[in-house]
Amino acid sequence: MNPSAEEVRAVLRDRVVDPELGINVVDLGLIYDVQIQGNRIVVDMTLTTPGCPLAALLPAQVEEALREAFSDYDVEVNLVWEPRWTPDRMSKEVREMFGR
């Protein structure tokens, strides 16, 4: 049975944390879309800014976490810049941490 998009997000929530902020990529709002297509998991994600020093690290960590959790699936991670990330994309709990 294929994993659900929510199961994929749960793995990322547990395993991929922005080292600068100490907050996972899902609650930061960096994961835009998750598609399960047959035996393929496709994730569209962004970063807080195009010049982010973690531009190579975070997408690689997302891919590695998903490959480990769903070893029977091919994983594709697309780094996208539209729509642009804003703090409004963060979870309510994270926004509250930052006083938003």
N, CA, C and O atoms as a GROMACS GRO file, in nm:
protein
  400
    1MET      N    1   0.083  -0.118   0.000
    1MET     CA    2   0.000   0.000   0.000
    1MET      C    3   0.088   0.125   0.000
    1MET      O    4   0.185   0.133   0.075
    2ASN      N    5   0.054   0.221  -0.082
    2ASN     CA    6   0.132   0.345  -0.092
    2ASN      C    7   0.121   0.427   0.035
    2ASN      O    8   0.017   0.430   0.100
    3PRO      N    9   0.230   0.495   0.069
    3PRO     CA   10   0.221   0.587   0.182
    3PRO      C   11   0.133   0.706   0.142
    3PRO      O   12   0.120   0.738   0.023
    4SER      N   13   0.074   0.769   0.240
    4SER     CA   14  -0.005   0.890   0.212
    4SER      C   15   0.088   1.011   0.217
    4SER      O   16   0.200   1.004   0.269
    5ALA      N   17   0.040   1.121   0.164
    5ALA     CA   18   0.117   1.246   0.170
    5ALA      C   19   0.142   1.284   0.316
    5ALA      O   20   0.248   1.336   0.350
    6GLU      N   21   0.043   1.258   0.402
    6GLU     CA   22   0.061   1.291   0.544
    6GLU      C   23   0.167   1.203   0.609
    6GLU      O   24   0.240   1.250   0.696
    7GLU      N   25   0.177   1.077   0.568
    7GLU     CA   26   0.283   0.990   0.621
    7GLU      C   27   0.420   1.041   0.577
    7GLU      O   28   0.515   1.037   0.655
    8VAL      N   29   0.430   1.087   0.454
    8VAL     CA   30   0.555   1.144   0.405
    8VAL      C   31   0.590   1.268   0.487
    8VAL      O   32   0.704   1.284   0.530
    9ARG      N   33   0.492   1.355   0.508
    9ARG     CA   34   0.516   1.476   0.588
    9ARG      C   35   0.556   1.441   0.732
    9ARG      O   36   0.638   1.509   0.792
   10ALA      N   37   0.497   1.335   0.787
   10ALA     CA   38   0.532   1.294   0.924
   10ALA      C   39   0.678   1.252   0.934
   10ALA      O   40   0.746   1.285   1.030
   11VAL      N   41   0.726   1.179   0.832
   11VAL     CA   42   0.867   1.140   0.830
   11VAL      C   43   0.955   1.265   0.826
   11VAL      O   44   1.052   1.275   0.900
   12LEU      N   45   0.920   1.360   0.741
   12LEU     CA   46   1.000   1.482   0.728
   12LEU      C   47   0.993   1.564   0.857
   12LEU      O   48   1.093   1.624   0.897
   13ARG      N   49   0.878   1.567   0.920
   13ARG     CA   50   0.862   1.642   1.045
   13ARG      C   51   0.954   1.584   1.152
   13ARG      O   52   1.012   1.658   1.231
   14ASP      N   53   0.967   1.452   1.154
   14ASP     CA   54   1.049   1.386   1.256
   14ASP      C   55   1.198   1.386   1.226
   14ASP      O   56   1.280   1.384   1.318
   15ARG      N   57   1.235   1.390   1.097
   15ARG     CA   58   1.375   1.362   1.062
   15ARG      C   59   1.454   1.476   1.000
   15ARG      O   60   1.577   1.469   0.995
   16VAL      N   61   1.388   1.582   0.952
   16VAL     CA   62   1.463   1.686   0.882
   16VAL      C   63   1.438   1.820   0.952
   16VAL      O   64   1.329   1.876   0.946
   17VAL      N   65   1.543   1.869   1.017
   17VAL     CA   66   1.535   1.991   1.096
   17VAL      C   67   1.632   2.094   1.040
   17VAL      O   68   1.747   2.063   1.010
   18ASP      N   69   1.584   2.216   1.027
   18ASP     CA   70   1.672   2.327   0.986
   18ASP      C   71   1.772   2.350   1.099
   18ASP      O   72   1.731   2.387   1.209
   19PRO      N   73   1.901   2.330   1.074
   19PRO     CA   74   2.000   2.341   1.182
   19PRO      C   75   2.015   2.484   1.236
   19PRO      O   76   2.059   2.501   1.350
   20GLU      N   77   1.982   2.582   1.159
   20GLU     CA   78   1.993   2.721   1.207
   20GLU      C   79   1.881   2.756   1.304
   20GLU      O   80   1.902   2.830   1.400
   21LEU      N   81   1.760   2.702   1.278
   21LEU     CA   82   1.644   2.738   1.359
   21LEU      C   83   1.601   2.627   1.455
   21LEU      O   84   1.530   2.654   1.552
   22GLY      N   85   1.645   2.504   1.430
   22GLY     CA   86   1.606   2.392   1.515
   22GLY      C   87   1.459   2.354   1.499
   22GLY      O   88   1.400   2.297   1.590
   23ILE      N   89   1.401   2.385   1.383
   23ILE     CA   90   1.260   2.357   1.355
   23ILE      C   91   1.254   2.271   1.230
   23ILE      O   92   1.330   2.292   1.135
   24ASN      N   93   1.163   2.174   1.230
   24ASN     CA   94   1.154   2.084   1.116
   24ASN      C   95   1.102   2.156   0.991
   24ASN      O   96   1.034   2.258   1.000
   25VAL      N   97   1.134   2.099   0.876
   25VAL     CA   98   1.102   2.163   0.747
   25VAL      C   99   0.953   2.169   0.718
   25VAL      O  100   0.909   2.257   0.644
   26VAL      N  101   0.875   2.078   0.776
   26VAL     CA  102   0.730   2.081   0.754
   26VAL      C  103   0.668   2.198   0.830
   26VAL      O  104   0.593   2.277   0.772
   27ASP      N  105   0.700   2.210   0.958
   27ASP     CA  106   0.643   2.320   1.037
   27ASP      C  107   0.697   2.456   0.996
   27ASP      O  108   0.632   2.558   1.020
   28LEU      N  109   0.814   2.459   0.934
   28LEU     CA  110   0.865   2.585   0.879
   28LEU      C  111   0.791   2.626   0.753
   28LEU      O  112   0.801   2.740   0.708
   29GLY      N  113   0.716   2.532   0.696
   29GLY     CA  114   0.641   2.563   0.574
   29GLY      C  115   0.723   2.550   0.447
   29GLY      O  116   0.688   2.607   0.344
   30LEU      N  117   0.832   2.474   0.454
   30LEU     CA  118   0.919   2.459   0.338
   30LEU      C  119   0.873   2.349   0.242
   30LEU      O  120   0.915   2.345   0.126
   31ILE      N  121   0.786   2.260   0.289
   31ILE     CA  122   0.736   2.152   0.203
   31ILE      C  123   0.606   2.200   0.140
   31ILE      O  124   0.505   2.217   0.208
   32TYR      N  125   0.610   2.222   0.010
   32TYR     CA  126   0.494   2.276  -0.062
   32TYR      C  127   0.398   2.169  -0.109
   32TYR      O  128   0.276   2.187  -0.100
   33ASP      N  129   0.450   2.056  -0.159
   33ASP     CA  130   0.362   1.956  -0.217
   33ASP      C  131   0.427   1.819  -0.204
   33ASP      O  132   0.549   1.805  -0.213
   34VAL      N  133   0.343   1.718  -0.184
   34VAL     CA  134   0.387   1.579  -0.181
   34VAL      C  135   0.294   1.501  -0.272
   34VAL      O  136   0.172   1.505  -0.256
   35GLN      N  137   0.351   1.431  -0.369
   35GLN     CA  138   0.273   1.347  -0.460
   35GLN      C  139   0.328   1.206  -0.455
   35GLN      O  140   0.450   1.185  -0.457
   36ILE      N  141   0.238   1.108  -0.447
   36ILE     CA  142   0.277   0.969  -0.458
   36ILE      C  143   0.224   0.922  -0.593
   36ILE      O  144   0.103   0.921  -0.617
   37GLN      N  145   0.317   0.882  -0.680
   37GLN     CA  146   0.281   0.840  -0.817
   37GLN      C  147   0.338   0.700  -0.839
   37GLN      O  148   0.455   0.685  -0.873
   38GLY      N  149   0.254   0.599  -0.819
   38GLY     CA  150   0.304   0.462  -0.830
   38GLY      C  151   0.407   0.435  -0.723
   38GLY      O  152   0.378   0.448  -0.604
   39ASN      N  153   0.529   0.397  -0.764
   39ASN     CA  154   0.635   0.373  -0.666
   39ASN      C  155   0.729   0.492  -0.656
   39ASN      O  156   0.847   0.477  -0.627
   40ARG      N  157   0.676   0.610  -0.679
   40ARG     CA  158   0.757   0.732  -0.679
   40ARG      C  159   0.697   0.835  -0.583
   40ARG      O  160   0.576   0.859  -0.584
   41ILE      N  161   0.783   0.894  -0.501
   41ILE     CA  162   0.743   1.004  -0.412
   41ILE      C  163   0.809   1.130  -0.466
   41ILE      O  164   0.931   1.136  -0.481
   42VAL      N  165   0.727   1.230  -0.495
   42VAL     CA  166   0.777   1.357  -0.548
   42VAL      C  167   0.744   1.466  -0.447
   42VAL      O  168   0.628   1.484  -0.409
   43VAL      N  169   0.845   1.540  -0.404
   43VAL     CA  170   0.828   1.647  -0.307
   43VAL      C  171   0.875   1.778  -0.370
   43VAL      O  172   0.986   1.786  -0.423
   44ASP      N  173   0.789   1.878  -0.364
   44ASP     CA  174   0.828   2.015  -0.400
   44ASP      C  175   0.853   2.088  -0.271
   44ASP      O  176   0.768   2.091  -0.182
   45MET      N  177   0.970   2.148  -0.260
   45MET     CA  178   1.004   2.222  -0.140
   45MET      C  179   1.075   2.352  -0.177
   45MET      O  180   1.119   2.370  -0.290
   46THR      N  181   1.083   2.439  -0.082
   46THR     CA  182   1.153   2.565  -0.102
   46THR      C  183   1.245   2.589   0.015
   46THR      O  184   1.255   2.506   0.106
   47LEU      N  185   1.310   2.702   0.014
   47LEU     CA  186   1.392   2.748   0.126
   47LEU      C  187   1.345   2.888   0.161
   47LEU      O  188   1.270   2.950   0.086
   48THR      N  189   1.388   2.937   0.275
   48THR     CA  190   1.341   3.069   0.317
   48THR      C  191   1.386   3.180   0.223
   48THR      O  192   1.316   3.279   0.204
   49THR      N  193   1.505   3.163   0.164
   49THR     CA  194   1.555   3.260   0.065
   49THR      C  195   1.637   3.185  -0.040
   49THR      O  196   1.696   3.081  -0.009
   50PRO      N  197   1.643   3.236  -0.163
   50PRO     CA  198   1.725   3.171  -0.265
   50PRO      C  199   1.873   3.162  -0.228
   50PRO      O  200   1.942   3.070  -0.271
   51GLY      N  201   1.923   3.256  -0.150
   51GLY     CA  202   2.064   3.256  -0.111
   51GLY      C  203   2.091   3.179   0.017
   51GLY      O  204   2.198   3.193   0.076
   52CYS      N  205   1.996   3.097   0.060
   52CYS     CA  206   2.009   3.022   0.185
   52CYS      C  207   2.135   2.935   0.182
   52CYS      O  208   2.157   2.863   0.085
   53PRO      N  209   2.216   2.941   0.288
   53PRO     CA  210   2.337   2.859   0.291
   53PRO      C  211   2.308   2.709   0.299
   53PRO      O  212   2.398   2.627   0.282
   54LEU      N  213   2.184   2.673   0.325
   54LEU     CA  214   2.146   2.532   0.335
   54LEU      C  215   2.086   2.479   0.206
   54LEU      O  216   2.023   2.374   0.205
   55ALA      N  217   2.105   2.552   0.096
   55ALA     CA  218   2.041   2.518  -0.032
   55ALA      C  219   2.074   2.377  -0.079
   55ALA      O  220   1.990   2.313  -0.143
   56ALA      N  221   2.190   2.327  -0.050
   56ALA     CA  222   2.224   2.190  -0.091
   56ALA      C  223   2.190   2.090   0.019
   56ALA      O  224   2.152   1.977  -0.010
   57LEU      N  225   2.203   2.132   0.144
   57LEU     CA  226   2.188   2.040   0.257
   57LEU      C  227   2.043   1.995   0.278
   57LEU      O  228   2.018   1.874   0.284
   58LEU      N  229   1.949   2.087   0.291
   58LEU     CA  230   1.812   2.048   0.326
   58LEU      C  231   1.745   1.960   0.221
   58LEU      O  232   1.687   1.858   0.259
   59PRO      N  233   1.750   1.993   0.092
   59PRO     CA  234   1.689   1.900  -0.005
   59PRO      C  235   1.753   1.761  -0.001
   59PRO      O  236   1.684   1.661  -0.017
   60ALA      N  237   1.883   1.755   0.020
   60ALA     CA  238   1.951   1.625   0.029
   60ALA      C  239   1.905   1.548   0.152
   60ALA      O  240   1.889   1.426   0.146
   61GLN      N  241   1.884   1.618   0.262
   61GLN     CA  242   1.834   1.552   0.384
   61GLN      C  243   1.691   1.502   0.365
   61GLN      O  244   1.656   1.394   0.413
   62VAL      N  245   1.608   1.580   0.296
   62VAL     CA  246   1.471   1.537   0.266
   62VAL      C  247   1.476   1.408   0.184
   62VAL      O  248   1.407   1.312   0.216
   63GLU      N  249   1.556   1.408   0.080
   63GLU     CA  250   1.567   1.290  -0.005
   63GLU      C  251   1.616   1.169   0.074
   63GLU      O  252   1.559   1.060   0.062
   64GLU      N  253   1.720   1.188   0.153
   64GLU     CA  254   1.775   1.076   0.231
   64GLU      C  255   1.674   1.021   0.331
   64GLU      O  256   1.659   0.900   0.344
   65ALA      N  257   1.604   1.108   0.401
   65ALA     CA  258   1.505   1.064   0.500
   65ALA      C  259   1.394   0.982   0.433
   65ALA      O  260   1.351   0.881   0.487
   66LEU      N  261   1.349   1.026   0.317
   66LEU     CA  262   1.242   0.955   0.248
   66LEU      C  263   1.291   0.823   0.190
   66LEU      O  264   1.218   0.724   0.190
   67ARG      N  265   1.413   0.821   0.139
   67ARG     CA  266   1.468   0.695   0.086
   67ARG      C  267   1.482   0.591   0.198
   67ARG      O  268   1.457   0.472   0.177
   68GLU      N  269   1.521   0.637   0.317
   68GLU     CA  270   1.535   0.545   0.430
   68GLU      C  271   1.398   0.495   0.478
   68GLU      O  272   1.381   0.376   0.506
   69ALA      N  273   1.301   0.585   0.485
   69ALA     CA  274   1.169   0.548   0.537
   69ALA      C  275   1.087   0.466   0.437
   69ALA      O  276   1.009   0.380   0.477
   70PHE      N  277   1.106   0.493   0.310
   70PHE     CA  278   1.027   0.428   0.204
   70PHE      C  279   1.122   0.368   0.101
   70PHE      O  280   1.130   0.414  -0.013
   71SER      N  281   1.194   0.265   0.143
   71SER     CA  282   1.303   0.212   0.061
   71SER      C  283   1.256   0.150  -0.071
   71SER      O  284   1.337   0.134  -0.163
   72ASP      N  285   1.130   0.116  -0.083
   72ASP     CA  286   1.079   0.058  -0.208
   72ASP      C  287   1.037   0.165  -0.309
   72ASP      O  288   0.987   0.132  -0.416
   73TYR      N  289   1.057   0.291  -0.275
   73TYR     CA  290   1.010   0.402  -0.360
   73TYR      C  291   1.127   0.482  -0.415
   73TYR      O  292   1.229   0.501  -0.349
   74ASP      N  293   1.110   0.530  -0.537
   74ASP     CA  294   1.201   0.629  -0.592
   74ASP      C  295   1.160   0.763  -0.532
   74ASP      O  296   1.041   0.789  -0.512
   75VAL      N  297   1.257   0.848  -0.505
   75VAL     CA  298   1.228   0.977  -0.443
   75VAL      C  299   1.284   1.088  -0.531
   75VAL      O  300   1.399   1.082  -0.575
   76GLU      N  301   1.202   1.187  -0.555
   76GLU     CA  302   1.244   1.306  -0.630
   76GLU      C  303   1.211   1.428  -0.546
   76GLU      O  304   1.098   1.445  -0.501
   77VAL      N  305   1.310   1.514  -0.525
   77VAL     CA  306   1.290   1.638  -0.450
   77VAL      C  307   1.318   1.754  -0.544
   77VAL      O  308   1.428   1.767  -0.597
   78ASN      N  309   1.217   1.836  -0.563
   78ASN     CA  310   1.229   1.954  -0.649
   78ASN      C  311   1.238   2.079  -0.563
   78ASN      O  312   1.152   2.104  -0.480
   79LEU      N  313   1.342   2.157  -0.584
   79LEU     CA  314   1.356   2.284  -0.515
   79LEU      C  315   1.288   2.390  -0.600
   79LEU      O  316   1.329   2.415  -0.714
   80VAL      N  317   1.184   2.452  -0.546
   80VAL     CA  318   1.105   2.551  -0.620
   80VAL      C  319   1.109   2.685  -0.548
   80VAL      O  320   1.132   2.692  -0.428
   81TRP      N  321   1.085   2.791  -0.624
   81TRP     CA  322   1.091   2.926  -0.567
   81TRP      C  323   0.959   3.001  -0.580
   81TRP      O  324   0.946   3.113  -0.530
   82GLU      N  325   0.862   2.941  -0.646
   82GLU     CA  326   0.730   3.002  -0.660
   82GLU      C  327   0.626   2.904  -0.610
   82GLU      O  328   0.630   2.787  -0.649
   83PRO      N  329   0.535   2.945  -0.527
   83PRO     CA  330   0.529   3.078  -0.469
   83PRO      C  331   0.642   3.098  -0.368
   83PRO      O  332   0.692   3.002  -0.308
   84ARG      N  333   0.678   3.220  -0.351
   84ARG     CA  334   0.786   3.256  -0.260
   84ARG      C  335   0.747   3.223  -0.116
   84ARG      O  336   0.632   3.241  -0.077
   85TRP      N  337   0.844   3.173  -0.038
   85TRP     CA  338   0.818   3.142   0.102
   85TRP      C  339   0.799   3.272   0.180
   85TRP      O  340   0.868   3.371   0.157
   86THR      N  341   0.705   3.270   0.272
   86THR     CA  342   0.686   3.378   0.369
   86THR      C  343   0.662   3.315   0.505
   86THR      O  344   0.627   3.198   0.512
   87PRO      N  345   0.680   3.390   0.613
   87PRO     CA  346   0.654   3.334   0.747
   87PRO      C  347   0.510   3.286   0.766
   87PRO      O  348   0.483   3.206   0.855
   88ASP      N  349   0.418   3.333   0.682
   88ASP     CA  350   0.280   3.287   0.691
   88ASP      C  351   0.266   3.139   0.661
   88ASP      O  352   0.164   3.078   0.695
   89ARG      N  353   0.366   3.080   0.597
   89ARG     CA  354   0.361   2.937   0.563
   89ARG      C  355   0.397   2.848   0.682
   89ARG      O  356   0.374   2.727   0.678
   90MET      N  357   0.452   2.906   0.788
   90MET     CA  358   0.489   2.828   0.905
   90MET      C  359   0.363   2.780   0.977
   90MET      O  360   0.256   2.841   0.965
   91SER      N  361   0.376   2.671   1.052
   91SER     CA  362   0.263   2.623   1.131
   91SER      C  363   0.228   2.727   1.236
   91SER      O  364   0.310   2.812   1.271
   92LYS      N  365   0.107   2.719   1.284
   92LYS     CA  366   0.060   2.814   1.386
   92LYS      C  367   0.153   2.813   1.507
   92LYS      O  368   0.184   2.919   1.562
   93GLU      N  369   0.196   2.694   1.549
   93GLU     CA  370   0.282   2.683   1.666
   93GLU      C  371   0.416   2.753   1.644
   93GLU      O  372   0.466   2.820   1.735
   94VAL      N  373   0.473   2.739   1.527
   94VAL     CA  374   0.602   2.804   1.499
   94VAL      C  375   0.583   2.955   1.488
   94VAL      O  376   0.666   3.032   1.538
   95ARG      N  377   0.476   2.998   1.424
   95ARG     CA  378   0.449   3.143   1.415
   95ARG      C  379   0.438   3.201   1.556
   95ARG      O  380   0.490   3.309   1.584
   96GLU      N  381   0.371   3.130   1.646
   96GLU     CA  382   0.357   3.178   1.783
   96GLU      C  383   0.491   3.185   1.854
   96GLU      O  384   0.514   3.275   1.934
   97MET      N  385   0.580   3.088   1.825
   97MET     CA  386   0.715   3.092   1.883
   97MET      C  387   0.788   3.220   1.846
   97MET      O  388   0.866   3.274   1.925
   98PHE      N  389   0.762   3.268   1.724
   98PHE     CA  390   0.827   3.388   1.674
   98PHE      C  391   0.742   3.513   1.700
   98PHE      O  392   0.774   3.621   1.650
   99GLY      N  393   0.636   3.497   1.777
   99GLY     CA  394   0.552   3.612   1.811
   99GLY      C  395   0.470   3.664   1.697
   99GLY      O  396   0.442   3.784   1.691
  100ARG      N  397   0.429   3.578   1.605
  100ARG     CA  398   0.348   3.619   1.490
  100ARG      C  399   0.206   3.574   1.505
  100ARG      O  400   0.123   3.600   1.417
   0.00000   0.00000   0.00000
